[in-house]
Amino acid sequence: MSNPGICYLVGAGPGDLGLVTLRAKECVEMADVLVYDALSSPEILRWAKKDCEKIHVGKRAKDHALSQDGINALIVEKTLEGKKVVRLKGGDPMIFGRGGEEAAELAAAGVPFEIVPGISSTIGGPAYAGIPVTHRDHCSQLTIFTGHEDPTKGGSSIDYAHLAKTPGTKVFVMGVARLREITASLVEGGADPATPIALTRWATTGSQKTITGTLADIAETAERENFGSPAVAVIGGVVAEREKINWFEQLPLFGKRIVVTRTRAQAGGLSRELAGLGADVVELPTIRIELPDDKAGFAEGVTHAHEYDWLVFSSPNGVEKFFDAFFATYEDARSLGNPRIAVIGEGTARKMREYRFGVDLIPERFVAEGLVEAFSNESIENLTVLWVRADEARDVIYHGLVALGGIVDECVAYKTVPETEDPTGAAARLKEEGADLVTFTSASTVDNFFKLGIPWPDGCAAGSIGPVTSEALRKHGVEPAFEAAQHDIPGLVAAIRVWAGQ
């Protein structure tokens, strides 16, 4: 009997990737088909398995890649094919997300489904703007409504006169285009024109922007500042609390759009650090890691690693690829023998510790030259050294250790190639919106960034992790705004904070 399909109606949260639930992540990871809209955090797509079919239905305002009826038919069709289908929707699928309609369609078709709630922008957005939607000094009631309907039409289902008299906080979404009509209808219904109101655009993301005013003047403010959707509006005395608890917009990198060019697998750590400091992070991987051309030579080096006096790792990627191959050959970590281990940088050392191996030598300067200097204080004459490296690595370590009397073999563990996929549309976003800073963590990220043919954004700075990366930038005619003093990710983040004046 074939496996029955199932459809998961999943809330993707309001935008901040950290606000996606664990259940939502599980669903995306196991999905055979991912049907997503324009309000979903695009980084979520990275969780999908390689063979997952991704279908963008692009629902935003008047731009619909597929009608609602078409979406309903699509998720039923794919589920009936016996697939695990994830319908990923911004916020919560059951709060103005038409999830109820989609669930009813699935139920009518007799196919299994599950509803996975998400954090709604009606709650999460105000929280990131420093506005509690409930507060015992202000209210004990919360009303949520949609502004998508035109209140000037006779057929509107919203009674604005009744809503105006309803006590407590009022929150609405999808109403920026009709803001003037909505606020006017509330005032006409008896609401005090001086009632505070706040609008937060792209809430919970690094692009967040908030404006405040009153029912009488907020429409004029929004028009003057060209304030567009998607936005969430909060009406009521709770807006005053923003002056005291506006936390997110006070973060040190808030308002800075920063591009991360690391590999897709590695970008997450740096992106989380920057996003946690309030940055609007654009992940645009320019390289990806692949196995070396000489796979047999790599396997032979790993197999005989226990015969060496020293193992040298110059990057976390080398450590990971080495141990992937090692444990595919040996079941027991003790098969590695007892070589001494040298690494470049704390990041490589941390990766070694993940495999429960200590490090015997780490240089003060996290570059190849620094490692050779560190070895000059060791006695390696006639000792055997296996250098685990990238295909395109500079030969500084090889010649430096040979000059110190070491017997050095090279083990090419991986190669870097240009990244050809851009599932989140990061390249187009960079071209259209620009950036404040593009970060580079290796010469290869630099070279492959410029191969993309993206014009350097106006007023954009370049951030470098170290001298080799800086030199690569200069070869392309870009002088780095800064170079990390400590040539690793923590050092790069620290340098970014200094650059931003923090």
N, C-alpha and C positions, 0 to 999 in steps of 0.2 A: 504494500500500500504506500502510495506517495505521501510525502510529508505535506500536511496542510499549510497554507500560507497564513500569515498574520500581519496585520497592519498596526503600527504604533503611532498614535497621534501625540507627538512630542513637543513640549514647550521648550524653546531654545533660550528662554530668558530675555532680558531687555537689551543685551549687547555685550556686557562684560563677560568674557569667557569664564571667569571664576564663579559666575552666578548660574551656570548650567548645572543641573542636578546630576548626581552619580548615575541614576537610572537612565537619564537621557544619554549620557556618554556610553553606557552599556548598549543601548539600543542602536546608536549610530555605529558603534564598532562591529555589530553583528549584522547590519543591514545588507541585504542583497540589492535593494533599490532605495535610494535616498531622494525624496521629493522635497525640495526646499524653496523658501521664498526669499525675497530680497531683504527682509528684516532680520534674517538669521545671522548670527555672528559668523562670518565666513571662515574663521579659523577652525570651526567645528568640522568642516569638511576634511581636515587632516586626519580625523579619527576614523574615517571610513576605510574599509579594507580595499586593497588594490583593485579587485574586480567588481567593486560596488558600482552599480549604474546610478549616476548622479543626474537628476532631472531638475533644472531650474524653472520654476513656474512664475517667478518674478512678480509677485503681487505687491505693488506699492502705488498708492494713490490711483492715478488714471492709467498707469502703465501695467497692463496685465499680459504676461507672456502666454497665459492660459486662463480661460474663464473658470469660474467656480464649478460650473457643471462639468467642464473638461477635467478639472482636478479630481472631482468626485469619481468620474468614470475611470480615470487613470489609476487611482489607488485601488479601486475595486478590481480592475483588470489585472494589475500586477500581483495583487494578493491571491486572486483566483489561479494564477499561474504557479502557486505553491511557494512564493517568495516571501522573505521577511522584508516588509516595506516600512520605511520610516517616513512619516509625513512631518517634516520639521517646520515649526511655525514660531515666529518671534513672540516673546512674552509667554503667555499661557494660552493654550489652544482654545480654552473655554471662556475666555474673557475677550469678547469682540474679535475672536480669531476664527469664527465660523467652524470651530471644531465640532460643535454639536450637530451641525448639518452634515459634516463629513462622517461622523460616527453613525448618524441615522442612515446614511447611504450604505455604509458597510454593513450595518445590522440588517437592512432590507435585502442586501445581497446574500446574507447568510454566511458572511466570512468573519473569522475571529478578529478581534481588535482589542487594543489596550490604550487607555488614556494616561499619559505621563504629564502631570501638571508642571508648569514652569513659573518662575517669578515674573509676575506681570509688570509691565512698565508703569502701570497705574500706582504701584506700590514702590517698586525699585527705583523708578525715576525720581520721584520726590525725595526719597531717602538719600540719593546721591547728590541732590541739590540742597541738602541740609534742611528738608522740610518734613516733619513727621505728619502723616495724614490724620493721625489721632493724637490728642494731647489733652489731658484733663483740665488744663487751664484755658483751653479754647473750645473743645467740642467733645461730644461722646457719640457722634454719629458720622458715618461716612457714606456718601452717595457717589457712585461711579456711573457715568453715562457716556455715550458716544456723540461726538460732534459731527459725525459723518453725514447726518441728515441736515437738510436745509430748513431752519426754523421758520423761514418766511413762506414755505410751501404749506398749503392747507392740509396736506396729507401727512404732516409730521406726526410721529407717534409720541414725541416728547412734549410734555405739558410744561413749558418753560415758566408759566405763571405759578404752577404748583411747585416746580423745582426752586424758583426764586424764594419761596416762603419756607422751604425745607431747611431746618437748622443743620449745623455741622459743616464739615468739609465737603466740598464737591470736587471731583476729579473727572476730567474728560480727556479723551484721546481723539485723534483723527479730526480735529476741528480747527486747525490753523487757517485753512483757506476760508473758513466761515466765521472767523473769530469776531469780526465786527458785528455780524448778525446775532451770534450767540450772546455776546455780552449785552447788546442792545435789548435782546428779548428778555434777558434776566432782569435788567433794570426796569424795563416796561412792566415786568411781572411783579415788581415791588422790591427787588434787591437794592440795597444801598449802593449807589455809584462809587462810594469810597471803599467798598470791600476789596481787600488785597487779593491779587492774583499773580501767580508765577507761571511762566512757561519754560520748560526745559527741553531742549532739542538734543537728539542723539544721546539721550540719558544713559549714564553708566559707562560711556566710552570716553576715550581721550578727546573726542570731538565735541564733548558736551558743552552746551552754552545755555545760560539761564538769563531771562529778563524778568523784571518784576514791575508791577504797577497797580492800577485799580481797574475795576470794571469800566470806569469812565474813560481811561486813557491807554489801556494795554494794546488795543488794536492799532492805535496811532504809533505807538512805540514799535510794535512788531513790523508794521509796514515801513517805518523809517529805517529799521535795522535789517530789512529784507529777511526776516525771520521765517524760515520755512519748516515744513514737516520733514521727518516724523518728530512730533513733540507731544509732551504730556502737560496738561494744565491743572493747576491746583488753585482752588478758590477758597478763601476763608482766613480767619485769624492766624492759623498755623503758619502761614507764609512768613509772619514776623519772626518765627524761630530761626529762619535762615541766617539772620544776622549773627546768631550765636553759634550755630552748629553747621555752617557751610564747610564741610571737611574736605570733600573730594576736589573741589576747585582750588583748594589751597595747597595741594600736593606739589612737590618741588618741580616736577616736569610737566605739570598740567599746561595745556596749550601748545605743547611741542609735538610736532609730527615727526617721528623717528623711524627710519627704514632699517630693517635688519636683513642682512644679506647672507647669513649663515645657511648651512644646509637645512632642509626642512626638518630633519630629525633632531638637529641641534638648536634650532632657532628658539624653541619653546622656553628654555631657561633664561636666555637674555630677554626675550619678549616679556616674560612674566616679571622680571626685575624692573624693566622699564615701565610696564603697564602699572605695576604696583606703586610707582612713583608718579603716576598720573599721565604718562605720555600716551599719545595716540600712536600706537605701534602698527606699522605696515610691514608684514613679513613678505619679503621678495627674495627667496633663496636664489642665488645665482649659480650655485654648484650643487652637485650631489656626489655621494661616495659610492664607488663601485669596486668590485674585486679587481686585482691587478691582471694585466694581460698574461703574465707568466704564473698561472695558478699552481702549476706543478712545482715551480721553484719556491713559491710561498709556502706550500704545504710541506716541502722538504725542510725548509728553514724552521718551521714550527715543530716538526717532528723531532728534530735534532737539537732543539733549544736547550735541553737539559745538559748538553755536552759543553756549554760555554761557561766561562768564568763571569762574564757580565752580559746582561741584557739591557739595551738602551732603547727607550721609547721617547719619541719626540712629539707625540700628540695623543690626545684621547682617542682619536679614530684608530690610530695604530694599536693601542691597547685593546680596544673592543674587537677589531678584526682578528688580532692575534689570538685572543682567548676564545672567540667563536670557533676558530679553526682548531685550537688546542683541545677544547673539550669535545669537539667532534671526533678527535682521535683518541684521547685519553679520558678515562672515567675518574681518575684520581688526581687531584691537584698536586700530590706529591711527586707525580711523574715529571714535573718540571725540574726536579732536582733542587740544587741549592745555589743558583747563581746570584750574584749581587745585581741589584736593579737600579738603574739611573733613569731619570726622567727630566724633561724640560717643563717646568711650570707646575703650579699648584693644581690646575685643572687636570693635567695628566696624572698627577699623584692621586687626586681624588678618584679618578677612574680606576687606578690600580687598586685602591683600597676597596672599591666595590667588589673586586674579585678576591678580597682578603689577602692581598699581598702588600707587604711593606715596601718602602723605598729607602735605598741606602745612600743615594746621592741626588741632590737637586740643586741647581745653580742659583746664585743670587740674581743673575740676570736671566730672564726666561727666553733666551734666544740660543741658537746653535753655538755661537761664539762663547756664550756664558757657560754652556755645558763643557766645552773643551777646556776652558779656564778652570772649571771645577775639577776636571780629571787631571789637570797638571799637578794637583796636590795629592793625587793617588799614584800608586806604583802599579802601572799596567803593562810594563815591558814584558813581552812574550806571553801575555794573557790573552785569551780568546774573547772577542766581543761580537755579539750579534746585534746589529742595529736594525730595529723594526721601523720602517719609514714609509712615506708616501712615494709614489712613483716619480713625482716631480720635485722631490725635496732637493735643496741645495746640498752640495757635497762637502760642506764645512766640517761636519762631524766626522765623516770618513777620513779625510786628509788630516784633520786635527788629531784624531786618536792614533792613526798610523804614525804620525810624527812623534807621538809620545811612546812609541814602541809596541802598541797594541796590534794584535792580529785580528783584523776587522772583516767580518762578513756582513753583507747587506741582505735584509729580508724585506722585500717590497710587499707590503700588506694591503695596499689599496691605491686607487687613483682617483683624482677628482675630475669630473666631467661637467660640462655646462648643464644646468637644470633647464629642462624644456617644458615643464608643466607649470601652469599658473592658475590653479583652480579657483583662487579667490579674486582674480582680477587685479592683483596688486600692481602690475606694470601699468595698466590703464589708469589706475587711481593716481599713481605717481605722476604720470604725464599730465593728467587733468588738474590735480589738486596741488602738486608740488610737495615739498617737505622742508623741514627745518634742518634735518641732519640725516645723513646716510652713514651707517656704521659698517666698517670693514674689519674682518677678523683674520684675514690672510691675503697674501698676494693673489691667490687664485680667485677669491671673491671679488677683488678689484678688477682683474683682467676680464672675468666673465660678466661683470656688471656692464662694462663698457661695450662688450660684444652684443648686449641687448639693443644697443642703438637708441637708448632713451636719452634725450637731451638733458644735460645737467640742470636741475631745477634752479630757477632764479632765486638768489639769496640763500641757497642751501649750503650748509657746511658739510665737510667730510670728517669723520672720526676714525682714527686708526688705533689698532691694538698694539702696534709695535713698529720698530724701524724698517723691517722688511716690507711690511704692508705700506708704510709711509712712502718708501721708495717706489713701490709699484704705482701709488697714486700720482706721484710726481712725474712718472714716465707718461702718464695719461694727461698731464697738464693740470692736475688738481693738487693744490697745496693743502695738506690736512690742517684743519683748524686746531687739532690737538692730537697728541700721541699719548697713549696710556703709559704712565710711569711703571706700572706693574703690568706685564704683558699677558694678561689673562682676562677672563670675563669680569670678575670683581674689579680689577684695575680699570677696565674699560668703562664700567658703570660709574666708578668714582670720577673718572675723567669727564664723563658726560655731565655729571652733577656740577663739577667746577665750571665747565663750559656754559651751563645754563645759569650760572650765578648762584648756585646752591652749595 
